[in-house]
Amino acid sequence: MREIVVLSGKGGTGKTTLAGVFATLGQEAVMADADVDAANLHLILRPRVLDEEPFSGSRQPVVDQEVCIQCGLCTELCRFDAIEDGLVDEIACEGCEVCFHACPVEAVRLEDTRSGNIYTCSTDYGPFVYAKLGVAQENSGKLVVRVKERAREVAERENKHTVVVDGAPGIGCPVIASLGGVDLTLIVTEPTAAGFHDLDRVLGLARHFGVPAAVCVNKADLDEGVTTAIEDHCRLENVAFVGRIPFARGVVQSLVARSPVTEDRAGEAASAMHDVWRRTLDLLPN
């Protein structure tokens, strides 16, 4: 099984759009959306949910009032002012568990909190796994790991040869979790100063974790000079440059219609995306 994660140093580069195009190529693959804080690949793949798995990323203290002796030790030790007189403020609580370990009469127990859900789906293009993190919930890195595990399980069960993960933008915890165990990362950038700067950051992250990287530039014709500079930079850094994708209004039309980008809508841009994927797949180990 081979695994590719699609990343971008910043949001809005077209990462999810490009990932959606892969789904239309007819590969024996499982798609996964690991941008659990703001998943949106499902908007264009229109999945049919087959299974829903609750996800618990943390534990919340609960005080047994019949056992509590009102000693005040938990209130004294809590740095977040989240517990007083045996009552827990769920919003202020950070789940540090100090109260649980400090209680002299073991009146505090820890209960799993439901942080989000993981969905295993079918689509017109093949299996798909994504997740939604609840409002103000944390531990998205753990949820990303579970999404990737579920995608691998589906791939093994259905004898699929490739897992393609749409990762989160940036270089934070969800991106680090997305990079775990992958064979290649495809980084999508744009010809802007911010795009160039953040590309270099995510390349450094991939290099730190020993993950081979390939780069493509979306909306490349908006600034040919910056696009050329990015391509030259990749050559100097010994990073595979797999293509330029031109700007096309047909891409926007496809997204408005909630469907992956196709050649009949986006023409040259869709064709360029296909070429990017073909070159990317050629970089994978056999």
Stockholm file with secondary structure:
# STOCKHOLM 1.0

chainA/1-286         MREIVVLSGKGGTGKTTLAGVFATLGQEAVMADADVDAANLHLILRPRVLDEEPFSGSRQPVVDQEVCIQCGLCTELCRFDAIEDGLVDEIACEGCEVCFHACPVEAVRLEDTRSGNIYTCSTDYGPFVYAKLGVAQENSGKLVVRVKERAREVAERENKHTVVVDGAPGIGCPVIASLGGVDLTLIVTEPTAAGFHDLDRVLGLARHFGVPAAVCVNKADLDEGVTTAIEDHCRLENVAFVGRIPFARGVVQSLVARSPVTEDRAGEAASAMHDVWRRTLDLLPN
#=GR chainA/1-286 SS CEEEEEEESSTTSSHHHHHHHHHTTCCSEEEEECCTTSCCTHHHHCCEEEEEEEEEEEEEEEECTTTCCCCCHHHHHCTTCCEETTEECTTTCCCCCHHHHHCTTCCEEEEEEEEEEEEEEEETTEEEEEEEECTTCCCHHHHHHHHHHHHHHHHHHTTCCEEEEEEEESSSHHHHHHHTTCSEEEEEECSSHHHHHHHHHHHHHHHHTTCCEEEEEETGGGCHHHHHHHHHHHHHTTCEEEEEECCCHHHHHHHHTTSCCCHHHHTHHHHHHHHHHHHHHHTSCC
#=GC SS_cons         CEEEEEEESSTTSSHHHHHHHHHTTCCSEEEEECCTTSCCTHHHHCCEEEEEEEEEEEEEEEECTTTCCCCCHHHHHCTTCCEETTEECTTTCCCCCHHHHHCTTCCEEEEEEEEEEEEEEEETTEEEEEEEECTTCCCHHHHHHHHHHHHHHHHHHTTCCEEEEEEEESSSHHHHHHHTTCSEEEEEECSSHHHHHHHHHHHHHHHHTTCCEEEEEETGGGCHHHHHHHHHHHHHTTCEEEEEECCCHHHHHHHHTTSCCCHHHHTHHHHHHHHHHHHHHHTSCC
//
